[in-house]
Amino acid sequence: MTTPGSEVRAQRRAPGILLGVGLGGFVDGIVLHQILQWHNMLSAWDPPLTIDAMRRNMRWDGIFHALTWICTAAGVALLYRAAEARAVRRPGRRFVGDLLLGWGGFNLVEGVIDHQLLGLHHVRETPNWLVYDLAFLALGGVILLLVGHRLGSRPER
């Protein structure tokens, strides 16, 4: 059962959250996969030590980027739709909060599932991988979620 105004609130929040998921995925892929080269999508399962393993990892990195692009495009489409319906006001604290909620949620879910449960890869493939994984979950997941929730729940001025 929906409460009055809950659909409008969802219409206002969904674009920011989806854009946060997409942007979080892009930062992860661009910074950790490509610039720092700390890991690939399957680097714990299929270490990129041969050309074939590198190709498999690159393919899965590409699939990962395609999915983050889809989330970003969906967020833009929803933002456009909400703007046309006049469901959004000027971007402010709440929108930034929603972006951070999406980004932190992405990091937390991806970190728990890919890093811990499936062991596809770790933030940094080193003997101290658990330290990096836990820092990523705490800083990139929990802290972003808390800041996003705080910003998103405060009234605009």
Backbone as JSON, one array per atom type, in Angstrom:
{
  "sequence": "MTTPGSEVRAQRRAPGILLGVGLGGFVDGIVLHQILQWHNMLSAWDPPLTIDAMRRNMRWDGIFHALTWICTAAGVALLYRAAEARAVRRPGRRFVGDLLLGWGGFNLVEGVIDHQLLGLHHVRETPNWLVYDLAFLALGGVILLLVGHRLGSRPER",
  "N": [[0.85, -1.18, 0.0], [0.57, 2.15, -0.86], [1.45, 5.33, 0.44], [-0.05, 8.62, 0.5], [1.71, 10.74, -1.6], [3.99, 9.14, -1.53], [4.68, 7.99, -3.96], [5.5, 10.21, -5.39], [7.71, 10.96, -3.84], [9.35, 8.73, -4.29], [9.69, 9.04, -7.01], [11.18, 11.33, -6.98], [13.5, 10.53, -5.64], [14.58, 8.21, -6.86], [16.02, 8.81, -9.34], [18.44, 10.08, -8.44], [19.52, 8.09, -6.78], [19.9, 5.94, -8.6], [21.68, 7.2, -10.38], [23.79, 7.56, -8.6], [24.51, 4.88, -8.11], [25.41, 4.18, -10.7], [27.51, 6.09, -11.08], [29.16, 5.42, -8.93], [29.92, 2.85, -9.71], [31.32, 3.49, -12.04], [33.48, 5.01, -11.0], [34.72, 3.05, -9.43], [35.42, 1.16, -11.46], [36.98, 2.73, -13.23], [38.97, 3.97, -11.6], [39.96, 1.9, -9.75], [40.15, -0.44, -11.35], [41.3, 0.37, -13.85], [43.08, 2.74, -13.71], [44.64, 2.5, -11.23], [44.97, -0.23, -11.37], [44.45, -2.31, -9.54], [42.74, -4.46, -9.35], [40.72, -6.75, -11.31], [37.5, -7.72, -12.64], [37.39, -10.54, -12.3], [39.74, -11.19, -11.02], [40.6, -12.57, -8.69], [39.62, -15.12, -9.08], [40.53, -15.76, -11.61], [43.44, -15.05, -12.14], [45.09, -12.39, -13.85], [47.42, -13.42, -15.45], [48.17, -14.47, -17.83], [47.81, -13.88, -21.37], [45.3, -14.78, -22.26], [43.87, -14.96, -19.84], [43.92, -12.27, -19.11], [42.37, -11.21, -21.16], [39.88, -12.42, -20.6], [39.34, -11.25, -18.11], [39.27, -8.55, -18.9], [37.03, -8.62, -20.57], [34.99, -9.17, -18.71], [35.28, -6.91, -17.11], [34.42, -5.03, -18.96], [31.72, -5.82, -19.26], [30.85, -5.22, -16.69], [31.24, -2.4, -16.76], [29.37, -1.79, -18.76], [26.98, -2.42, -17.45], [27.04, -0.51, -15.38], [26.85, 1.74, -16.93], [24.26, 1.42, -17.96], [22.75, 1.73, -15.59], [23.37, 4.42, -15.05], [22.34, 5.69, -17.36], [19.63, 5.01, -17.05], [19.11, 6.41, -14.69], [19.44, 9.06, -15.6], [17.35, 9.15, -17.47], [15.13, 8.79, -15.76], [15.42, 11.07, -14.19], [14.98, 13.06, -16.09], [12.32, 12.44, -16.75], [11.09, 12.9, -14.26], [11.61, 15.61, -14.0], [10.11, 16.64, -16.11], [7.58, 16.01, -15.16], [7.48, 17.72, -13.15], [8.25, 16.83, -10.66], [10.6, 17.13, -9.41], [12.58, 19.5, -7.72], [14.96, 22.17, -7.86], [18.26, 20.81, -7.96], [19.68, 19.83, -4.91], [20.63, 19.48, -1.49], [19.22, 17.09, -0.88], [19.22, 15.7, -3.32], [21.98, 15.32, -3.72], [22.4, 13.78, -1.45], [20.9, 11.52, -2.19], [22.44, 10.66, -4.38], [24.78, 9.92, -3.01], [23.71, 7.91, -1.4], [23.06, 5.98, -3.36], [25.63, 5.48, -4.41], [27.07, 4.62, -2.12], [25.48, 2.43, -1.44], [25.85, 0.82, -3.71], [28.65, 0.31, -3.43], [28.65, -1.08, -0.97], [26.98, -3.35, -1.46], [28.28, -4.49, -3.73], [30.8, -4.86, -2.61], [30.31, -6.68, -0.49], [29.09, -8.88, -1.84], [30.7, -9.44, -4.27], [33.37, -9.26, -3.31], [33.48, -10.52, -0.72], [31.52, -12.71, -0.42], [31.45, -14.14, -2.96], [34.09, -13.94, -3.71], [35.24, -12.95, -6.08], [37.03, -10.93, -6.7], [39.29, -8.77, -4.95], [39.6, -5.6, -3.29], [42.25, -4.75, -3.4], [44.58, -6.85, -4.69], [46.46, -8.29, -2.69], [48.54, -9.77, -0.11], [47.42, -8.61, 2.15], [44.7, -8.26, 1.6], [42.22, -8.29, 2.96], [42.22, -6.08, 4.7], [42.07, -3.92, 2.91], [39.61, -4.55, 1.7], [37.82, -4.34, 3.9], [38.17, -1.65, 4.62], [37.21, -0.44, 2.3], [34.52, -1.25, 2.43], [33.76, 0.05, 4.81], [34.45, 2.85, 4.47], [33.76, 3.48, 1.76], [31.27, 2.33, 1.6], [29.52, 2.15, 4.11], [30.0, 4.72, 5.33], [29.43, 6.51, 3.19], [26.73, 5.84, 2.81], [25.63, 6.65, 5.3], [26.2, 9.44, 5.32], [24.84, 10.14, 2.99], [22.21, 9.44, 3.73], [21.8, 11.24, 5.83], [22.04, 13.75, 4.52], [20.0, 13.42, 2.63], [17.71, 13.27, 4.16], [17.38, 15.67, 5.38], [15.6, 18.73, 5.47], [15.28, 20.92, 2.64], [16.6, 24.21, 2.31]],
  "CA": [[0.0, 0.0, 0.0], [1.35, 3.39, -0.94], [0.88, 6.47, 1.16], [-0.1, 9.8, -0.37], [3.01, 11.39, -1.77], [5.12, 8.22, -1.57], [5.1, 7.82, -5.35], [6.24, 11.42, -5.77], [9.0, 10.86, -3.17], [10.12, 7.72, -5.02], [10.01, 9.65, -8.3], [12.24, 12.31, -6.71], [14.71, 9.9, -5.11], [15.11, 7.16, -7.73], [17.07, 9.25, -10.27], [19.69, 10.31, -7.73], [20.06, 6.81, -6.31], [20.41, 5.22, -9.77], [22.89, 7.9, -10.84], [24.84, 7.24, -7.63], [24.96, 3.51, -8.4], [26.2, 4.23, -11.92], [28.75, 6.84, -10.87], [30.0, 4.6, -8.05], [30.49, 1.79, -10.53], [32.33, 4.07, -12.93], [34.67, 5.36, -10.21], [35.36, 1.77, -9.11], [36.02, 0.59, -12.66], [38.02, 3.6, -13.8], [40.1, 4.18, -10.67], [40.56, 0.68, -9.21], [40.46, -1.41, -12.41], [42.11, 0.86, -14.95], [44.18, 3.64, -13.36], [45.52, 1.87, -10.24], [45.11, -1.63, -11.76], [44.49, -3.12, -8.33], [42.0, -5.7, -9.59], [39.76, -6.86, -12.41], [36.28, -8.37, -12.14], [37.6, -11.94, -11.93], [41.17, -11.36, -10.76], [40.88, -13.57, -7.66], [39.28, -16.42, -9.66], [41.27, -15.95, -12.85], [44.48, -14.01, -12.11], [45.47, -11.99, -15.21], [48.84, -13.71, -15.63], [48.37, -14.83, -19.23], [47.02, -13.04, -22.28], [43.92, -15.27, -22.25], [43.25, -14.55, -18.57], [43.73, -10.82, -19.2], [41.22, -10.98, -22.04], [38.65, -12.77, -19.86], [39.14, -10.2, -17.1], [38.86, -7.33, -19.6], [35.66, -8.81, -21.03], [34.1, -9.01, -17.56], [35.33, -5.49, -16.75], [33.56, -4.36, -19.93], [30.33, -6.13, -18.88], [30.63, -4.41, -15.49], [31.06, -1.01, -17.19], [28.1, -1.7, -19.49], [25.9, -2.39, -16.46], [27.03, 0.79, -14.7], [26.34, 2.71, -17.91], [22.8, 1.25, -17.99], [22.23, 2.38, -14.38], [23.51, 5.87, -15.24], [21.36, 6.11, -18.38], [18.3, 4.91, -16.44], [19.0, 7.53, -13.76], [19.23, 10.27, -16.39], [15.99, 9.07, -18.02], [14.18, 9.04, -14.67], [15.55, 12.48, -13.81], [14.29, 13.81, -17.14], [10.89, 12.2, -16.57], [10.66, 13.58, -13.04], [11.64, 17.05, -14.27], [8.93, 16.93, -16.95], [6.39, 15.9, -14.31], [7.68, 18.72, -12.09], [8.39, 16.13, -9.39], [11.87, 17.52, -8.8], [12.93, 20.91, -7.64], [16.37, 22.32, -8.19], [19.1, 19.87, -7.21], [20.18, 20.36, -3.66], [21.13, 18.53, -0.51], [18.56, 15.79, -1.0], [19.71, 15.03, -4.52], [23.35, 14.88, -3.41], [22.22, 12.68, -0.51], [20.48, 10.35, -2.96], [23.62, 10.2, -5.12], [25.66, 9.23, -2.06], [23.03, 6.66, -1.03], [23.26, 5.03, -4.45], [27.05, 5.15, -4.49], [27.4, 3.81, -0.94], [24.76, 1.15, -1.57], [26.59, 0.04, -4.71], [29.91, -0.17, -2.84], [28.37, -2.07, 0.07], [26.48, -4.59, -2.08], [29.36, -5.06, -4.55], [31.87, -5.3, -1.71], [29.91, -7.88, 0.24], [28.84, -10.0, -2.76], [31.85, -9.79, -5.12], [34.63, -9.41, -2.56], [33.44, -11.43, 0.42], [30.77, -13.95, -0.63], [31.88, -14.86, -4.15], [35.54, -13.88, -3.82], [35.62, -12.71, -7.47], [38.22, -10.1, -6.63], [39.4, -7.97, -3.73], [39.92, -4.22, -3.64], [43.66, -4.81, -3.82], [45.01, -8.25, -4.65], [47.72, -8.4, -1.95], [48.33, -10.62, 1.08], [46.59, -7.85, 3.11], [43.47, -7.91, 0.89], [41.08, -8.09, 3.86], [42.29, -4.71, 5.2], [41.55, -3.07, 1.84], [38.17, -4.85, 1.54], [37.06, -3.77, 5.03], [38.23, -0.18, 4.5], [36.29, -0.1, 1.2], [33.15, -1.4, 2.95], [33.5, 1.07, 5.82], [34.52, 4.21, 3.94], [33.03, 3.61, 0.51], [29.91, 1.83, 1.76], [28.77, 2.6, 5.28], [30.11, 6.18, 5.52], [28.65, 7.18, 2.13], [25.31, 5.63, 3.11], [25.25, 7.5, 6.44], [26.2, 10.84, 4.88], [23.73, 10.27, 2.04], [20.94, 9.43, 4.47], [21.7, 12.5, 6.57], [21.75, 14.83, 3.57], [18.72, 13.16, 1.97], [16.56, 13.39, 5.07], [17.29, 17.05, 5.88], [14.81, 19.58, 4.58], [15.98, 21.95, 1.86], [16.39, 25.58, 2.82]],
  "C": [[0.89, 1.24, 0.0], [0.64, 4.49, -0.18], [0.83, 7.65, 0.21], [1.28, 10.46, -0.42], [4.18, 10.44, -1.85], [5.6, 7.98, -2.99], [5.9, 9.03, -5.82], [7.62, 11.39, -5.12], [9.9, 9.86, -3.89], [10.57, 8.29, -6.37], [11.14, 10.67, -8.13], [13.55, 11.64, -6.35], [15.36, 8.92, -6.08], [16.19, 7.65, -8.7], [18.43, 9.43, -9.59], [20.34, 9.01, -7.28], [20.63, 6.02, -7.48], [21.67, 5.88, -10.33], [24.05, 7.63, -9.89], [25.39, 5.84, -7.83], [25.86, 3.52, -9.64], [27.53, 4.93, -11.73], [29.71, 6.07, -9.96], [30.68, 3.48, -8.81], [31.56, 2.31, -11.47], [33.6, 4.43, -12.17], [35.43, 4.09, -9.86], [36.11, 1.24, -10.33], [37.17, 1.42, -13.2], [39.23, 3.7, -12.87], [40.76, 2.86, -10.26], [40.95, -0.33, -10.29], [41.49, -0.87, -13.39], [43.3, 1.72, -14.53], [45.16, 2.97, -12.38], [45.85, 0.41, -10.6], [45.28, -2.55, -10.56], [43.77, -4.45, -8.51], [41.22, -5.61, -10.88], [38.56, -7.61, -11.85], [36.53, -9.79, -11.65], [39.02, -12.21, -11.45], [41.5, -12.33, -9.63], [40.59, -14.98, -8.17], [40.19, -16.76, -10.83], [42.37, -14.89, -12.93], [44.98, -13.69, -13.53], [46.97, -12.16, -15.46], [49.18, -14.16, -17.04], [47.52, -13.9, -20.08], [45.56, -13.48, -22.27], [43.19, -14.86, -20.97], [43.0, -13.04, -18.55], [42.51, -10.49, -20.07], [39.91, -11.31, -21.32], [38.33, -11.7, -18.82], [38.67, -8.91, -17.75], [37.41, -7.43, -20.07], [34.68, -8.58, -19.87], [34.13, -7.58, -17.01], [34.42, -4.69, -17.68], [32.08, -4.59, -19.64], [29.94, -5.3, -17.66], [30.39, -2.95, -15.88], [29.75, -0.82, -17.95], [26.93, -1.63, -18.51], [25.86, -1.06, -15.7], [26.54, 1.88, -15.64], [24.81, 2.62, -17.98], [22.17, 1.91, -16.78], [22.28, 3.9, -14.52], [22.48, 6.38, -16.24], [19.94, 6.05, -17.82], [18.07, 6.05, -15.45], [18.75, 8.84, -14.48], [17.82, 10.29, -16.95], [14.95, 9.35, -16.95], [14.23, 10.49, -14.21], [14.83, 13.37, -14.81], [12.78, 13.68, -16.98], [10.33, 12.95, -15.35], [10.63, 15.1, -13.25], [10.44, 17.45, -15.12], [7.65, 16.92, -16.13], [6.43, 16.91, -13.17], [7.74, 18.08, -10.7], [9.7, 16.47, -8.7], [12.0, 19.03, -8.78], [14.4, 21.02, -8.02], [17.2, 21.34, -7.35], [19.66, 20.54, -5.98], [20.7, 19.24, -2.79], [20.52, 17.14, -0.67], [19.06, 15.02, -2.21], [21.12, 14.5, -4.31], [23.29, 13.71, -2.42], [21.81, 11.4, -1.22], [21.62, 9.78, -3.79], [24.54, 9.4, -4.2], [25.04, 7.93, -1.57], [23.23, 5.6, -2.11], [24.7, 4.55, -4.54], [27.45, 4.24, -3.33], [26.72, 2.44, -0.99], [25.44, 0.25, -2.58], [27.85, -0.54, -4.09], [29.67, -1.25, -1.8], [27.92, -3.4, -0.54], [27.59, -5.26, -2.89], [30.47, -5.59, -3.67], [31.53, -6.57, -0.96], [29.78, -9.07, -0.72], [30.12, -10.4, -3.52], [33.12, -10.06, -4.33], [34.54, -10.51, -1.52], [32.75, -12.77, 0.1], [31.29, -14.77, -1.81], [33.4, -14.9, -4.3], [36.02, -13.69, -5.26], [36.91, -11.92, -7.55], [38.21, -9.4, -5.27], [39.81, -6.57, -4.15], [41.37, -4.14, -4.13], [44.14, -6.24, -3.61], [46.41, -8.32, -4.03], [47.48, -9.38, -0.81], [47.45, -9.95, 2.14], [45.24, -7.47, 2.52], [42.31, -7.61, 1.83], [41.06, -6.66, 4.42], [41.69, -3.75, 4.17], [40.04, -3.28, 1.67], [37.35, -4.21, 2.66], [37.06, -2.25, 5.0], [37.27, 0.29, 3.42], [34.84, -0.19, 1.69], [32.81, -0.29, 3.94], [33.43, 2.47, 5.21], [33.65, 4.4, 2.71], [31.59, 3.13, 0.59], [29.17, 2.5, 2.89], [28.82, 4.12, 5.44], [29.31, 6.92, 4.46], [27.15, 7.01, 2.37], [24.84, 6.55, 4.25], [25.19, 8.98, 6.04], [25.05, 11.08, 3.91], [22.38, 10.3, 2.73], [20.75, 10.75, 5.21], [21.35, 13.67, 5.64], [20.36, 14.67, 2.96], [17.51, 13.35, 2.86], [16.41, 14.79, 5.65], [16.45, 17.88, 4.94], [15.67, 20.61, 3.86], [15.68, 23.3, 2.46], [15.68, 26.41, 1.81]]
}
